[in-house]
Amino acid sequence: MSLICFLCFFIRSNFWLAAIIAQCTFLLGCMAGHVMSLRTQGNVAEYNIGFQIIVGDLIFPLIVIGLYLAYRRLHRSISGQ
């Protein structure tokens, strides 16, 4: 949350981008921790590197970034910029 507040101070006109950056940073960091646990300790538990972890920590941030980029493109074409 502190990252969102910090980013919103600098990205005043676009809160969505700050929230997306913070969420994706957290989730991709979690994914890196899961992969590191898999590689160093061989942890293949379902809640360490299972399907729901891959979807939640890797695919979801990519979807959110894609939706944001599509929103910006649509908003730009509607406003004529």
C-alpha positions as a Markdown table, in Angstrom:
| # | Residue | x | y | z |
|---|---|---|---|---|
| 1 | Met | 0.0 | 0.0 | 0.0 |
| 2 | Ser | 2.8 | 2.4 | 0.7 |
| 3 | Leu | 4.0 | 1.9 | -2.9 |
| 4 | Ile | 0.6 | 3.0 | -4.2 |
| 5 | Cys | 0.6 | 6.1 | -2.0 |
| 6 | Phe | 4.1 | 7.0 | -3.1 |
| 7 | Leu | 3.3 | 6.5 | -6.8 |
| 8 | Cys | 0.1 | 8.4 | -6.5 |
| 9 | Phe | 2.0 | 11.4 | -5.3 |
| 10 | Phe | 4.0 | 11.4 | -8.5 |
| 11 | Ile | 1.3 | 10.1 | -10.9 |
| 12 | Arg | -1.5 | 12.4 | -9.8 |
| 13 | Ser | -3.6 | 12.3 | -12.9 |
| 14 | Asn | -3.6 | 8.6 | -13.3 |
| 15 | Phe | -4.3 | 6.6 | -10.2 |
| 16 | Trp | -5.0 | 3.4 | -12.1 |
| 17 | Leu | -1.5 | 3.2 | -13.4 |
| 18 | Ala | -0.1 | 3.6 | -9.9 |
| 19 | Ala | -2.4 | 0.8 | -8.5 |
| 20 | Ile | -1.5 | -1.5 | -11.4 |
| 21 | Ile | 2.2 | -1.0 | -10.9 |
| 22 | Ala | 2.0 | -1.7 | -7.2 |
| 23 | Gln | -0.2 | -4.8 | -7.6 |
| 24 | Cys | 2.0 | -6.2 | -10.4 |
| 25 | Thr | 5.2 | -5.5 | -8.5 |
| 26 | Phe | 3.9 | -7.4 | -5.5 |
| 27 | Leu | 2.4 | -10.4 | -7.5 |
| 28 | Leu | 5.4 | -10.8 | -9.8 |
| 29 | Gly | 7.7 | -10.6 | -6.7 |
| 30 | Cys | 5.6 | -13.4 | -5.1 |
| 31 | Met | 6.0 | -15.4 | -8.3 |
| 32 | Ala | 9.8 | -14.9 | -8.1 |
| 33 | Gly | 9.8 | -16.2 | -4.5 |
| 34 | His | 7.8 | -19.3 | -5.5 |
| 35 | Val | 10.2 | -20.1 | -8.4 |
| 36 | Met | 13.2 | -19.5 | -6.1 |
| 37 | Ser | 11.6 | -21.9 | -3.5 |
| 38 | Leu | 11.1 | -24.4 | -6.3 |
| 39 | Arg | 14.7 | -24.2 | -7.5 |
| 40 | Thr | 16.5 | -24.1 | -4.2 |
| 41 | Gln | 14.4 | -26.4 | -2.1 |
| 42 | Gly | 12.6 | -28.4 | -4.7 |
| 43 | Asn | 9.2 | -27.3 | -3.2 |
| 44 | Val | 6.6 | -28.7 | -5.6 |
| 45 | Ala | 3.7 | -28.3 | -3.3 |
| 46 | Glu | 0.4 | -27.2 | -4.9 |
| 47 | Tyr | 0.3 | -23.9 | -3.0 |
| 48 | Asn | 3.9 | -23.1 | -4.0 |
| 49 | Ile | 3.9 | -23.6 | -7.7 |
| 50 | Gly | 0.5 | -25.0 | -8.5 |
| 51 | Phe | -1.9 | -23.8 | -11.2 |
| 52 | Gln | -3.6 | -21.2 | -9.0 |
| 53 | Ile | -0.3 | -19.7 | -8.0 |
| 54 | Ile | 0.8 | -19.4 | -11.7 |
| 55 | Val | -2.5 | -17.8 | -12.7 |
| 56 | Gly | -2.7 | -15.5 | -9.7 |
| 57 | Asp | 0.9 | -14.4 | -9.6 |
| 58 | Leu | 1.9 | -14.4 | -13.2 |
| 59 | Ile | -1.0 | -14.4 | -15.6 |
| 60 | Phe | -3.3 | -12.0 | -13.7 |
| 61 | Pro | -0.8 | -9.1 | -13.7 |
| 62 | Leu | -0.3 | -9.6 | -17.4 |
| 63 | Ile | -4.0 | -9.5 | -18.0 |
| 64 | Val | -4.4 | -6.3 | -15.9 |
| 65 | Ile | -1.5 | -4.6 | -17.8 |
| 66 | Gly | -3.2 | -5.6 | -21.1 |
| 67 | Leu | -6.5 | -4.3 | -20.0 |
| 68 | Tyr | -5.0 | -1.0 | -18.9 |
| 69 | Leu | -3.2 | -0.6 | -22.3 |
| 70 | Ala | -6.4 | -1.4 | -24.1 |
| 71 | Tyr | -8.3 | 1.2 | -22.0 |
| 72 | Arg | -5.7 | 3.8 | -22.7 |
| 73 | Arg | -5.8 | 3.1 | -26.5 |
| 74 | Leu | -9.6 | 3.2 | -26.5 |
| 75 | His | -9.7 | 6.4 | -24.4 |
| 76 | Arg | -7.1 | 8.1 | -26.7 |
| 77 | Ser | -9.1 | 7.2 | -29.8 |
| 78 | Ile | -12.4 | 8.4 | -28.3 |
| 79 | Ser | -10.9 | 11.7 | -27.1 |
| 80 | Gly | -9.2 | 12.2 | -30.5 |
| 81 | Gln | -5.6 | 12.7 | -29.1 |
